[in-house]
Amino acid sequence: MSETAIRVEGLTKRFGEKTVVDDFSMEVPKGAIYGFLGPNGSGKTTTIRMMCGLLKPDAGGGEALGLDILTQPREIKSRVGYMTQRFSLYGDLTVRENLDFMARLHALPKAKDKVTAAMEEYNLAPRARQMADTLSGGWKQRLALAAVSLHAPGLLLLDEPTAGVDPKARRDFWDRIRHLARQGVTVLVSTHYMDEAVQCDYIAYIAYGKKLIDAPSGEIADRVGLSTWRIEGKGLQPIQDALEGADGVDQIARFGTSMHVSGKDEAKLKRAVQQFAGREGITVAPAKTGLEEAFIYLMSGAENNFS
């Protein structure tokens, strides 16, 4: 069996005169959690839907789960679970009724047993008779994930899956996603949150319809090639003002009483920041470049062709 869940080349999608996805190519390993990052409206969801055979591209092609995305979209759809950003189950049905409906929709054998098993697995049994509309955001998310996983899909598409839920619900959600990935399910996650990105095995940055980079999440910062220094203390604004536009400084990101100063030229950056090392109450030290610094840098060089 192939270890590649998805392989696509040259995917392009236009809506009117606007090119929403431009010549997109990628391979996704089986069982990977692949994060698609980018600003709102950057083409993330459109890209993922084409990769899964849910939306026909205007150009390009490829395979998902060993099936052709152009000629076998129906077969692919039956093996995909799609969780939309907005809760899309029936609010006037109970938790159990929603899962029963999804089981019938997929014509699952022994549907009653599978629904019962899913409710136990996702701790939904105590809420079986509760109307879906009365659930909190975290419980709606849990119900939605149970519903899209009910037919044991080989591929999960999650569109901004944790928007508007509390931190504990987010953590529980990602624990369940990692459990599914360990079982061989491939997961594509559309997001623009950095705390979502660190949960992914691989990351693709997309801006204005173009892929800027894709790589294992631990390699993104190194591939971008930024060096970073951390400056911490009180009264940072004058230092930030002095560093803005300084030779070797490509970007500055503030984090409360600290800031990260990054640049492509390591030697010039070091000279720029070390002039402040002797100031009272100020510490200056090298820092590991993170995903957020890499993301900001990539975005600063992306051309907006959507305006």
C-alpha positions in Angstrom: 0.0 0.0 0.0 1.3 3.5 -0.9 2.6 5.6 1.9 1.4 8.7 0.1 -2.2 9.6 0.9 -2.4 12.6 -1.6 -0.3 13.6 -4.6 -1.4 16.6 -6.7 0.3 18.7 -9.3 -0.5 22.1 -10.8 -3.9 22.6 -9.2 -5.4 25.9 -10.3 -8.9 27.3 -9.5 -10.4 30.5 -10.8 -13.7 32.2 -9.8 -14.4 34.7 -12.5 -11.2 36.7 -13.2 -9.7 35.9 -9.8 -7.2 33.1 -9.5 -7.9 31.7 -6.0 -5.3 28.8 -6.2 -2.4 29.1 -8.6 -0.3 26.1 -9.7 -0.4 24.2 -6.4 1.6 20.9 -6.1 2.1 18.7 -3.0 2.5 15.2 -1.6 0.9 14.3 1.8 2.1 11.2 3.6 -0.4 8.7 4.9 -1.3 9.3 8.5 0.1 12.8 8.6 -1.5 15.8 10.2 -0.9 18.5 7.6 -1.6 22.1 8.5 -2.5 24.7 5.9 -1.8 28.2 7.2 -2.5 31.6 5.7 -4.7 34.7 6.2 -8.4 34.5 5.8 -9.3 34.3 2.1 -5.9 33.0 1.0 -7.2 29.9 -0.7 -6.6 27.4 2.0 -10.0 25.7 2.0 -10.3 25.8 -1.8 -6.9 24.1 -2.1 -7.8 21.3 0.4 -11.2 20.7 -1.2 -9.5 20.2 -4.6 -6.9 17.9 -3.1 -9.7 15.7 -1.7 -11.8 15.6 -4.9 -14.5 17.8 -3.3 -14.0 20.6 -5.8 -12.9 20.2 -9.4 -9.8 22.2 -10.4 -9.6 24.3 -13.6 -6.2 22.9 -14.2 -3.9 20.2 -12.8 -4.8 16.9 -11.2 -3.6 14.1 -8.9 -4.7 11.3 -6.6 -6.2 11.1 -3.1 -6.3 7.7 -1.3 -5.2 6.1 -4.6 -8.2 7.5 -6.5 -8.1 10.1 -9.3 -9.4 13.5 -8.1 -10.8 14.3 -11.6 -12.4 11.0 -12.6 -13.3 9.4 -9.3 -14.5 12.2 -7.0 -17.6 10.3 -5.9 -15.5 7.4 -4.6 -13.2 9.8 -2.8 -16.1 11.6 -1.2 -17.3 8.4 0.4 -13.9 8.0 2.1 -13.5 11.6 3.3 -14.8 13.2 6.5 -15.4 17.0 6.1 -15.8 19.2 9.2 -16.7 22.7 8.3 -15.8 25.8 10.3 -19.5 26.5 11.1 -21.4 23.8 13.0 -23.3 22.1 10.2 -25.3 19.4 12.0 -29.0 19.8 12.8 -29.6 21.9 15.9 -33.2 20.7 16.4 -32.1 17.1 16.6 -30.5 15.4 19.6 -26.9 14.3 19.7 -28.0 10.7 19.1 -30.4 11.6 16.3 -27.6 13.5 14.5 -25.3 10.5 14.6 -28.1 8.2 13.6 -28.8 10.4 10.6 -25.1 10.4 9.6 -25.0 6.6 9.9 -28.0 6.3 7.6 -26.5 8.8 5.2 -23.4 6.6 4.8 -25.6 3.4 4.7 -23.4 1.9 7.5 -24.0 -1.7 8.4 -24.8 -2.3 12.1 -25.4 1.5 12.3 -26.9 1.4 15.8 -23.9 -0.3 17.2 -21.5 2.1 15.5 -23.4 5.1 16.7 -23.3 3.7 20.3 -19.6 3.0 20.0 -18.9 6.6 18.7 -20.9 8.1 21.5 -18.9 6.1 24.1 -15.6 7.0 22.4 -16.3 10.7 22.3 -18.0 10.8 25.8 -21.3 11.9 24.2 -23.5 9.2 25.8 -24.5 11.4 28.8 -25.7 14.0 26.3 -27.5 11.6 23.9 -30.9 13.3 24.3 -29.6 16.9 24.4 -30.5 19.1 21.5 -27.4 19.9 19.4 -28.2 23.6 19.4 -27.9 23.7 23.2 -24.4 22.3 23.3 -21.4 24.5 24.1 -18.9 25.2 21.4 -16.5 22.5 22.6 -19.2 19.9 22.7 -20.5 20.9 19.3 -17.0 20.4 18.0 -16.8 17.0 19.6 -20.1 16.0 18.1 -19.1 17.2 14.7 -15.8 15.2 14.8 -17.7 12.1 15.9 -20.1 12.6 13.0 -17.5 13.0 10.3 -15.5 10.1 11.7 -18.4 7.7 11.9 -17.8 6.0 8.6 -14.1 5.5 9.3 -12.8 7.8 6.6 -9.2 7.5 5.4 -9.0 11.3 5.1 -10.3 14.1 7.3 -10.7 17.7 6.2 -11.0 20.1 9.1 -11.7 23.8 8.3 -10.8 26.1 11.1 -11.9 23.3 13.5 -11.3 25.0 16.9 -12.5 28.5 16.2 -14.4 29.9 19.2 -13.7 27.1 21.7 -12.0 27.2 25.0 -8.3 26.1 25.5 -9.3 22.8 27.2 -11.7 21.9 24.4 -8.9 22.6 21.9 -6.5 20.4 23.8 -9.0 17.5 23.9 -9.8 18.0 20.2 -6.1 17.7 19.2 -5.7 14.6 21.4 -8.4 13.0 19.4 -6.9 14.1 16.1 -3.6 12.6 17.0 -5.3 9.4 18.0 -6.9 9.2 14.6 -3.6 9.9 12.9 -2.0 7.0 14.8 -4.7 4.8 13.3 -3.6 5.8 9.8 -6.1 8.6 9.1 -4.6 11.5 7.1 -5.7 14.9 8.4 -5.7 18.2 6.5 -6.3 21.2 8.8 -7.0 24.7 7.5 -6.1 27.4 10.1 -4.5 30.8 10.6 -3.6 30.2 14.3 0.0 29.6 15.3 -1.1 27.4 18.3 -2.9 25.2 15.8 0.2 25.0 13.6 2.5 23.6 16.3 0.2 20.6 16.6 0.8 19.6 12.9 3.4 17.2 11.5 3.7 19.3 8.3 2.8 22.8 7.4 2.1 24.6 4.2 1.9 28.4 4.1 -0.5 29.7 1.5 -1.0 33.4 0.6 -3.1 34.9 -2.1 -3.5 31.6 -3.8 0.2 30.6 -3.9 2.1 28.1 -1.8 5.0 29.9 -0.2 6.6 26.8 1.5 5.7 23.3 2.7 7.8 21.2 5.0 7.9 19.3 8.3 6.8 21.7 10.9 10.2 21.5 12.7 12.1 22.5 9.6 10.0 25.5 8.5 12.0 28.1 10.5 15.4 26.7 9.3 14.2 26.7 5.7 13.1 30.3 5.9 16.6 31.1 7.1 16.0 33.8 9.7 18.1 34.4 12.7 16.4 35.8 15.8 17.3 37.7 19.0 15.2 38.3 22.0 15.3 41.6 23.8 13.5 41.8 27.1 12.9 44.4 29.8 11.0 47.6 30.4 10.9 50.6 28.1 11.3 48.7 24.9 9.6 51.2 22.6 12.6 53.4 22.1 14.7 50.3 21.3 12.1 49.2 18.8 12.0 52.6 17.2 15.8 52.6 16.9 15.8 49.1 15.3 13.1 49.7 12.8 14.8 49.8 9.4 18.3 49.2 10.9 20.8 47.3 8.8 20.3 43.6 9.3 16.8 43.9 10.9 14.1 42.5 8.7 11.3 42.3 11.2 10.3 42.9 14.8 7.6 41.1 16.7 6.5 42.4 20.2 5.4 40.0 23.0 4.5 42.1 26.0 7.8 43.0 27.8 9.9 41.3 25.2 10.4 41.5 21.4 11.9 39.2 18.8 14.1 40.8 16.3 14.8 38.7 13.1 16.9 39.0 10.0 18.4 37.0 7.2 22.0 38.3 7.7 23.1 36.9 11.1 26.2 39.0 11.5 24.5 42.3 10.7 21.6 41.4 13.0 23.9 40.6 15.9 25.6 44.0 15.5 22.3 45.8 15.4 20.9 44.3 18.6 24.0 44.1 20.8 24.3 47.8 21.0 21.5 47.6 23.6 23.0 44.7 25.6 24.6 47.0 28.2 21.5 49.0 29.1 20.2 48.6 32.6 17.2 46.3 32.9 17.6 45.1 29.4 18.6 41.5 28.4 19.7 40.7 24.8 20.1 37.0 23.9 19.9 34.7 20.8 16.5 33.0 20.4 15.1 30.2 18.3 13.2 31.4 15.3 9.6 30.2 15.7 6.8 29.5 13.3 5.3 33.0 14.0 8.4 34.8 12.9 8.7 32.6 9.8 5.1 33.2 8.9 5.3 37.0 9.3 8.4 37.0 7.1 6.9 34.9 4.4 3.7 37.0 4.4 5.7 40.3 4.1 7.2 39.0 0.8 3.9 37.7 -0.6 2.3 39.6 -3.4 -1.4 40.3 -2.9 -3.0 39.6 -6.3 -6.6 39.5 -4.8 -7.1 43.2 -4.6 
